[in-house]
Amino acid sequence: MRVPDLIPTWFSCILLDKKGTTMQANADLKEKERFEHYIGYIHNVEKVKEYGGATGNKVKLRNISIRNLNNNVVTFTLWNQKADNFEEDEYLKMTKPVVLAVSSCYLKTYAGQLQLSATSATSYYFNPPIEETAKLLAAHNESGATIPQLEIQTEKLSDWEQERTRNRVALGTLLQIDPNTQQRVLFTQQVMILRIDQTHEWYYQKCDECGGKLNYGFVHGHCHPYGTQPKPEKSYSFRLVMTDGTGNAVISCYSPQTDGLIKDVNTLLEEVADTSPEIIPPQILALENTRHVFQFRFAKPVAKGPPTFVLQKVMDHAPSILPPSTERPSSPLSASTYDESAAHLSPPPATPSATQETPTDMLAITHLRSSSSVRKELFTTSAEEESDPESKKQKTE
């Protein structure tokens, strides 16, 4: 508690194992409910991905999305041997949804979202015979009729026609979904542009380092060492209302994701008489009533109002040469803090990531050891664990 007003601020507990060893654990009081539920039904299972070159250490990882009773999705990451040994075949044969409980994970928070990372002591359990499993399945069955349950394909497809229809979901369905549960998923849809939002600036001056908006033309001093010459750029930032017949949604459009929809912003600026960002040029207004195939993602949710989206790619026509895959694991150091709900103040990064599959703590890769296949029984101690000094170490995170 905070003295002298005695306002509760922290949640503390003592963890006790079967051998009598204790450890104190502390957490912010507002996180108490999230710490009490690490159990949920499996929302999505990704394929194993491998990173690293021939001259360095190669790392394998598999991300599993777990949804809890609050409809929040948490990413659980398995590494190396554990990633390979995940019993995917068994999971695919089970009746959906499948409840998954995990234990002994590192817990991190990136951009306000929880991330569970497996350790050498991590275990997971399909449909564990505990009270929480029954409650979770009952709650899921009750809400299933009102909340759309999506079958999401997280892997980027090499075939263009398949990729442009991957996760083809009606806007009317997406508008009913909690954006927090699908922040890393790319959707596609064939839409018509109803109108351009003329209350929003159509371009902005962005920092050549962080991609953030430059207010009044002043450079970001924290992005450029003293003596270096900044080279600010310009980017589209217009918003439009799109429809697919099932619902209308607002989508924000930035450079270079607007490629294939409209000409380069610098070229357009040379053609217009009034370069004020508040005056929408006729070339952008001409997009109204045109049809396109968009790939997009949820914008960061706001406190009020329906969900909005951010354009990721215009997929009207197949490119003559497909660009090389930019898929890579994102790092907490490169995570964007851009808030699309305030797009007129904080534009997105200069090169926003196009992946949604692998937000993991790559800094911990070299410290996590692969281990044998996971245990399937709660609180089972094997002779191997008794003799393994590594399992007796206390985790500090």
TAVEN-V337082 format. One record per pair of residues at least 4 apart in sequence whose ideal C-beta (glycine too) atoms are under 6 Angstrom apart, sorted by the first residue. I is the first residue (numbers start at 1). J is the second residue. D is the distance in Angstrom with one decimal. If there is no record, write none. Layout:
[[I J D] [I J D]]
This chain:
[[1 6 4.7] [1 8 5.5] [2 7 4.7] [2 9 5.2] [8 29 5.3] [9 29 5.8] [10 26 5.7] [10 29 5.9] [11 27 5.0] [11 29 5.0] [11 32 4.8] [12 26 5.0] [13 25 5.5] [14 22 5.4] [14 24 5.8] [15 23 4.8] [15 25 5.6] [16 22 5.2] [17 21 5.1] [23 394 5.8] [27 31 4.9] [27 35 5.5] [31 35 5.6] [37 68 4.9] [38 102 6.0] [39 101 4.4] [39 132 5.3] [40 66 4.1] [40 67 4.9] [40 68 4.0] [41 67 5.8] [41 97 3.8] [41 99 5.1] [42 98 4.9] [42 100 5.1] [43 65 4.0] [43 67 4.2] [43 73 5.4] [44 65 4.2] [44 152 5.4] [45 64 5.3] [46 62 5.9] [46 63 4.6] [46 154 5.3] [46 357 5.5] [48 60 5.4] [48 62 4.9] [48 83 5.0] [49 61 5.8] [50 58 5.8] [50 60 5.0] [51 59 5.2] [51 329 5.9] [52 56 5.0] [52 57 5.5] [52 58 3.9] [52 59 5.5] [59 365 4.8] [60 80 5.1] [60 83 4.8] [61 77 5.7] [61 79 5.5] [61 83 5.4] [61 360 5.8] [62 78 4.7] [62 83 3.8] [62 86 5.8] [63 75 5.4] [63 77 5.4] [64 76 4.6] [65 73 5.1] [65 75 5.9] [66 74 5.0] [66 76 5.6] [66 100 5.7] [67 73 5.0] [68 72 5.5] [69 139 5.4] [71 178 5.2] [71 181 5.7] [73 181 4.5] [74 114 4.9] [75 115 5.5] [76 102 5.6] [76 116 4.3] [77 117 5.0] [77 360 4.8] [78 82 4.3] [78 83 4.3] [78 86 5.8] [78 118 4.9] [79 83 5.8] [79 118 5.7] [79 368 5.0] [80 370 3.6] [81 85 5.8] [81 370 3.7] [82 118 5.5] [85 373 4.4] [94 98 4.9] [97 140 5.6] [98 126 5.7] [99 127 5.0] [99 133 4.7] [99 136 5.5] [100 124 6.0] [101 125 4.7] [101 128 4.9] [102 124 4.7] [103 123 5.2] [104 119 5.8] [104 121 4.1] [104 122 4.8] [105 116 4.3] [105 117 6.0] [105 118 5.9] [105 122 5.6] [106 117 4.3] [106 119 6.0] [106 397 5.0] [108 115 4.5] [108 361 5.7] [109 114 5.9] [110 115 5.5] [110 332 4.9] [110 335 5.5] [111 335 5.1] [117 361 5.5] [118 122 4.0] [120 369 5.1] [120 371 4.6] [120 390 6.0] [121 391 5.6] [123 374 5.2] [123 375 4.6] [124 374 5.6] [127 133 5.8] [128 133 5.7] [143 147 4.9] [148 173 4.8] [148 176 5.8] [152 167 5.9] [152 185 5.5] [153 166 5.2] [153 167 5.8] [154 357 4.8] [157 162 4.4] [157 163 4.3] [157 166 5.7] [160 318 4.4] [164 188 5.8] [164 293 5.6] [164 315 4.2] [166 188 6.0] [167 187 4.7] [168 188 5.2] [169 173 5.4] [169 174 5.6] [169 187 5.3] [170 246 4.2] [171 244 5.0] [171 246 5.5] [171 247 4.0] [171 249 5.0] [172 246 3.3] [172 247 3.7] [175 247 5.0] [175 306 5.6] [179 298 4.1] [179 301 4.1] [179 307 4.6] [180 301 6.0] [182 298 5.6] [183 298 5.9] [184 356 3.7] [185 356 5.3] [186 295 5.6] [186 297 5.5] [186 312 5.8] [186 356 5.5] [187 296 6.0] [188 295 4.9] [189 244 5.3] [190 293 5.1] [191 242 4.0] [191 244 5.0] [191 294 5.8] [192 243 5.7] [192 291 4.9] [193 240 5.3] [193 242 5.6] [193 287 5.1] [193 288 5.6] [193 290 5.5] [194 241 4.6] [194 243 5.4] [195 241 5.2] [195 288 5.6] [196 240 5.1] [196 280 5.9] [196 284 5.8] [196 285 5.6] [197 239 4.0] [198 280 5.2] [200 239 4.8] [201 237 5.9] [201 277 4.0] [201 278 6.0] [202 238 4.2] [202 277 5.9] [202 280 5.3] [202 284 5.9] [203 234 5.6] [203 236 5.5] [203 237 5.8] [203 265 5.5] [203 277 5.4] [204 213 5.1] [204 237 4.9] [204 347 5.6] [205 214 4.5] [205 232 5.3] [205 234 6.0] [206 211 5.4] [206 233 5.4] [206 235 4.9] [206 347 5.7] [207 212 5.0] [207 214 5.8] [207 220 4.7] [207 223 5.5] [208 231 4.7] [208 232 5.9] [208 233 5.6] [209 223 3.7] [210 223 5.3] [211 349 4.0] [211 350 3.4] [213 347 4.7] [214 232 5.7] [219 230 4.5] [224 228 4.8] [224 230 5.0] [234 265 5.1] [235 254 5.6] [235 255 4.1] [236 253 5.7] [236 254 5.7] [236 255 4.7] [236 258 5.0] [236 265 5.1] [237 254 5.8] [237 347 5.9] [238 253 5.5] [238 284 5.8] [239 250 5.9] [239 252 5.1] [241 248 5.6] [241 250 5.8] [242 249 5.9] [242 251 5.6] [243 248 4.7] [249 309 5.9] [250 308 4.5] [251 296 5.9] [251 309 4.4] [251 311 5.5] [252 310 5.1] [252 340 6.0] [252 343 5.2] [253 258 5.2] [253 311 4.6] [254 348 5.5] [255 265 5.6] [257 311 4.9] [257 312 5.8] [258 262 5.6] [260 314 3.7] [260 316 6.0] [261 314 4.6] [263 267 4.9] [263 268 5.5] [268 283 5.8] [269 275 5.5] [272 281 4.5] [274 279 4.9] [280 284 5.4] [280 285 5.8] [292 316 5.4] [293 315 4.4] [293 316 5.6] [295 312 4.7] [295 313 4.3] [295 315 5.5] [296 309 4.5] [296 311 5.3] [296 312 5.3] [297 310 5.6] [297 312 5.7] [298 307 5.9] [299 308 4.5] [299 309 5.8] [299 310 5.0] [299 340 3.5] [300 339 5.2] [300 340 5.1] [300 341 5.6] [302 341 4.0] [310 340 5.5] [326 354 5.8] [327 355 5.0] [329 358 4.2] [329 360 5.2] [329 362 5.3] [330 353 5.9] [330 359 4.8] [331 362 5.1] [336 349 5.0] [338 346 5.5] [338 348 4.7] [339 346 5.5] [342 346 5.5] [348 352 5.0] [364 368 5.7] [375 380 5.8] [381 385 5.6] [385 391 5.0]]
